Amino acid sequence: MAGEVQCLSYAGCNFLRQRMVLATLSGRPLKIRKIRNKEEDPGLRDFEASFIRLIDKVTNGSQIEINQTGTTLYYQPGLLYGGSLEHDCSPSRSIGYYLESLLYLAPFMKHPLKIVLRGVTNDQVDPSVDVLKATALPLLKKFGIDGENLEIKINRRGMPPKGGGEILFTCPVRKVLQPVQFIDPGKIKRIRGTAYSVRVSPQMANRMVESARGILNQFLPDIYIYTDHMKGVSSGKSPGFGMCLTAETINGTILSAELASNPQGQGTAVLPEELGQNCAKLLLEEIYR
């Protein structure tokens, strides 16, 4: 222990978040080289740089060094501090990209974390805020992380490409986790979901619900899909719609599926009926697996 902690060394941009999160939790310095060094546009992307800034905000005394081309990153983790924070996420990835890592770190902060994240709440790449709220929070509760302070609240929705969404994530501090033995998933007892629409007709959400129910009602009676139509300031800067479905089992396992419409000006227009049906099929495929 008297010697220096050995620096972990990696190459490439894969698993950047996981490496930084685990380095932070274990307190080990980290060096990542050759980040996209063979590409025309080498180095860290804007969403990765934004993620590094976020890690810097939730810790105290972290040392971060990036070379001029952005192809080498050195990270010496500080103490997980927490407290009340705000962060503007890069609109090229959704808030879920950042929130996933915060869910790992939040229980071990010095002060309870209360953070406002701004950016894209639902896109086609990362888990949406709705899915993390429906699946990750119940999972954290199994490990003994619960209380009124554990919540993800969507203040504003933001769709790509411009975003404009805002969420609040709060989490209490837990130094010790309960061990969990969780082997039998159990049978499906109910399906819940949210169909959301921003800056389009509120009818879009109803059409998605109807087509999804058309498939799911053949298998299960207990289905409830909320419609969430946000107006004005809370609807972000870009139009779009989408759906998030979760199936809960008798043992409390939660399986999820989600789909979002194509970003404005990209790809072909999607009908809400198609999206609702495809989302229902995705959920059934997840259950089948």
N, C-alpha and C positions, 0 to 999 in steps of 0.2 A: 504493500500500500504506500510505502514511502516514496517509491518511484513515480514518474509521471504516468498518467493513464494513457494507454496506447491509443493512438489516433486511428480510427477506422477509415479505410480507404476503399473507394468504389470508382467505377468508370461507367459513364453513360447516364442518360436522363431518366431511365426506368426507376420506378419506386421512389422518386425523390421525396414525396410526402412521407411515406412510411419510414424511410431512413432518417429523416429529420425528426419525426415524432418519437421514434425509438431511441435516437441519440439524446433527445431532450429528456425522456423518461429515465434513461440509464445514466445520464450525465457524462456521456463519452463524446469527445471531439470527433469531428467527421470531415473527411475531405472527399469531394466528388470531382473527378477529372473527366476530360473528353466529353463534355456535355454537347451533343450534336456537332462535334468538331468536323465531321465530313460533309455537313449539309451546306447549301448555299448561304443560308442565314443561320450561322452557328450561335451557340450559347443558349442562355436561359430565355424562355418565352415570357411575355408580360404577365401571364397568370401565375407563373412560377415565382417571378420576382415579387408579385403581390402576396403570394403565400409566405415567402420568406419574411416580408415586412410584417405580416400578421404574427408569425412565430416570434419575431423580435418584440412585438407589442405585448404579447401575453407573458413573456419572460423578462427577467430583470438581470442585466449584466451579460447578455449574450454577445459573443464576438462573431461578426460575420464579415468575411472577406471574399470579394468576387473579382477575378482578374478583368482586364479591359475588354476582352472579347466575350466574357460571360461564360467561358467554357470550363472554368474551374471555380468551385465553391468550397470555402473552408468555413466550418461552423463549430464554434465552441459554445455549447449550451450554457445558459445561465439558470437562475432559479425560476420555477414556475410561479408567477406572481398573481395573475388574475386581476380582479377589481372591475371597475366600470370602464368599458372601452368602446371605441367605434372603429370600423374599418370599411373602406370602399374597395370591394372586390373587383377584379378585372372582368369586364363584360364578356370576354371570350370564353370563360367557363362559368358555370352556375355557382351560386352560393353553396350548394351541396358539396362541391369540391373542397371548400374551405371548412365547412361545418363538420364533415366526416372526421377530419383530424382534430378539431376542437373537442369532439365528443370523447376522444381518447384521453385528451390532456386535462379537460376541465375538472374531473373529480380530484386531481392531485395538486391543485393550485394552493397557494398560501391563503388567498382570499377568495370567497365565492365569485365565480365569473358571471359578469353581466355584460354582454356584448351586443352591439347593434351592427349587423352586416348589411351592406347595400350592394345591389347588383342585379343579376338575373336569378329569379327564384326557380323557374322551370325551363329546362331545355331538353334536348334529345341526347345529351352526352352523359351528364352526371346524374346521380340520384337527386330527385327534387326535394325541396324542403318538406313537402307534404309526406313523401315516403319516409324520410328520416324521422319526422314527427310521429308517424304511425308505427314504425318498426323499431327504430333505435332506442327511443325513450322507454318502451316496455322492456326492452332487453337490458337496459341499464338498471331498471328497477329490480330485475332478478338478482343483480349483483349487490343489492342493498343501497343503490344510489337513488333515493327518492325524496319526496317532500314537495311542499308547494313551490319551492324555488326551482324545480326541474321543469323547464318548459321551453318550447319553441313556438314563438308567436309570429304570425305573418301579418305585418302592418300594411305592406303594399306588395302587390305582385308585379314582377317585371319579366317580360318575355324578351328573348334575343331578337334583333341584334343590339338594341339600345339599353335594355335592362330597365333600371329605375325602380326595382323592388327594394323592400326593406324588411328584415326580420330581427326579432329580439330572441337571443338565446341566453337563458340563465341556468346555472347548475350549482348545487351546493358542494361543499368540500367533503370528501371521504378519504381518510388516509388508509383504511383497510377495506378490502372488498370481501363479500361473502363468497365462499366457494360454491360452484353451481354444478349440479349433476342433472343433465337435461338431455335425455337420449331419445325418448319416445315422443315424436311430434304430435300424435293423436289425430283424430278425425276432424274434418272441417265442420264448424257449427254455424258460422255466419260470415257474410261478406259486407264490407263497408267501403265507401269510396267518396271521392270528391271530383266533381266535374267543374272545371273553372273556365271562365272566359274573361278576357280583358280587351277593351277597345273594339269589341265586335258585338253583334246582337246577343242579348241575354238568352235568346231562343236556342243558340248554339249548344249551351250546356244541357238544356232539356232534351235536345235531339240526341246528344251523346248518351245520356242516361237511358233513354228509351231503347236505343239499339243495344246497349250493353245488357240491359235487363232481359231483352228478347232472348239472349243466349243463356245468361246465368239462371234465369227463372226455371229453366228445364231441369236444373240440378238441385236447387236449394230454395226454400221459401224465404229464409231470413236475409233479405238483401236491402240495404239502405244506402243510396248514393246521394250525397248532398250536392246542391248546385251552389257555386260560389261565383257571383258576378260582381266584380269590383268596378266602381265608377270613379270618374274624376281623377283626383290626385293619386288615389290608391291603386290606379290601374297601370302605373308605369308609363313607359315611353313607346312601346311597340305593341301592335295588336297580336292576338294569338289565343288559342284555347287548348285544352288538354284534359287528361283524366288520370286519376291515380286510384287503383283498387287494392284493397287488402283483404285477405282471407284469414280468419282467426280459427284456431282449432280448440278443442275442449281442454287441451293442456296449456294453452296460451302461446303456442307457436304462431308467428305471423308471417304470412307469405305475401309478397307484393308484386304488382306489375304497374307500369305507367307508360303513357304515350303523350307526346306533345305535337302540336301542329308545326309545319315547317316555318322557319323564321321568315319574316316579311321580305319578299324579293328573292327568296331562295327556293329552288325546287318547285314542284307542282303543288297546286292548292289541294288540301285534303278535305274531304267531306266529313262533317262531324259524325254522321252515321257510321262511316267506315272506321273512323278513329275509335268510336265506342265499341264496335264489334271486335276490332283487332286487339284492343286493350283487354276485353273480356277473354278472348282466346289466349292471349299471353298469360293471363292469370291462371287459366285452366291448364296451360302447359306447365307452368310453375308448380301447380298442385300435382300434376301427373308425375313430374320428375321426383 
